Amino acid sequence: MAMVCLSDFEAYAKKYLPKIAWDFFAAGADDCSTRDENILAYKRIHFRPRMLRDVSMMDIRTKLLGTEISFPVGIAPTGFHQLAWPDGEKSTARAAKAMNICYIASTYSTCTLEEISAAAPGGLRWFQLYIHRNRAVSQHLVQQAEALGFQGLVLTADLPYTGKRRDDVRNGFRLPPHMKLKNLEGAFEVCKMSLLDPSVTWNDIYWLRSLTHLPIIIKGILTKEDAELAVRHGVQGIIVSNHGGRQLDGGPATIDALVEVVEAVQGRVEVYVDGGIRKGSDVLKALALGAKCVFIGRPALWGLAYKGEEGLQEVLRILQDEFRLSMALAG
């Protein structure tokens, strides 16, 4: 079957992944309204294309906090990549490096930070952190990521508790016995996720700052009030995100929240967005509304499920080609 667009990879993953894995990746919270709204919101945004603009030469490169990437798409942090492909996050890291983009590795990886780092030396990688009640565990991970050459620290702010994802409850979702949360082995009981620290506040950004020289990017911001607070607390970037609609159902679509956040920060920090990006034209819409770069979550997992590193590269190439074409056609 010719893979022409991202939904072809979605259909493949749905057909061939075990149901429990597919349901875990696809899950949204409660009624999945926010998850679905992330996608629908893009369909309501229209271009105002300009003509006769000489689009014979186009440069789609950009920079993330000063580091050049080949086009403004990165890989969002998602957990448990071995559910999609045996090599897990190692394949993800290799595909990102091959495409010269940023990969944000999750605290909940099924490969260690060392394995991810060794799989694609020199690639642009950020590390996504959940702060645990046992602060020593989080401190160790942050310092290990910096020592291994990760170039940014992404603090996820929207998960004091795990959202209710009904299919996971019905399926009694657990990682298969042969898979481990490699960065947290022995730190806590895996699928209860009960050792997340729900008492985290803005002041903990100062604590993180005391542990590392890495730039801090905060993920999960959806309002101008929180965007202001993020800037005030000295972060270097914001990812407008609702966790793929997996946390609070009934929140805004990320592309709708983006406008408010961009307006609030007024260029003082870089703003990125994830959630609902399925076409190159979605990337262009996000950039037109002020995002510096977008990050893809589920489509990266579909690519892995298709053919590992090669499948993920194919997903990224399709997005890259569609983005370039959209830019040209929009003038």
Salt bridges, closest charged atoms under 4 A:
ASP23 OD2 - LYS19 NZ 2.53
ASP31 OD1 - ARG166 NH2 3.11
ASP36 OD1 - ARG35 NE 2.88
GLU37 OE2 - ARG44 NH2 2.13
ASP59 OD2 - ARG61 NH2 2.90
GLU68 OE2 - ARG61 NH1 3.60
ASP87 OD2 - ARG94 NH2 2.70
GLU115 OE1 - LYS182 NZ 3.88
GLU146 OE2 - HIS213 ND1 3.50
ASP158 OD1 - HIS243 ND1 2.82
ASP167 OD1 - ARG170 NH1 2.99
GLU189 OE2 - ARG174 NH2 2.74
ASP197 OD2 - ARG135 NH2 3.03
ASP204 OD1 - ARG135 NH1 2.97
GLU225 OE2 - LYS224 NZ 3.97
GLU228 OE1 - ARG268 NH2 3.34
ASP282 OD1 - LYS279 NZ 3.69
GLU309 OE1 - ARG94 NE 3.09
GLU310 OE2 - LYS307 NZ 3.83
ASP321 OD1 - ARG324 NH1 3.61
